[in-house]
């Protein structure tokens, strides 16, 4: 893979979005840094919420380019068990 192809692939992964986890936050799709800082949080839309992050890793291609990473959090219904 050429350097140009690697850059295009990295930008596509960041734009397509990563999962957001309450435990790990968002993980950079290029370098694997966890708990990316959030710079913008969108309102809930149904059971999903989008956030935008910046990778603080100075060695990361996305960080060097100043590009954001989109994360998507999906609210899962919790199962409430009742005892009889």
Buried (B, 14 or more C-beta within 10 A) or exposed (E): EEEEEEBEBBBEBBEEBBEBEEEEBBBBBBBEBEBBEBEEEEEEEEEEBBBBBBBEBEEBBBBEBEBBBBBBBEEEEEEEEEEE
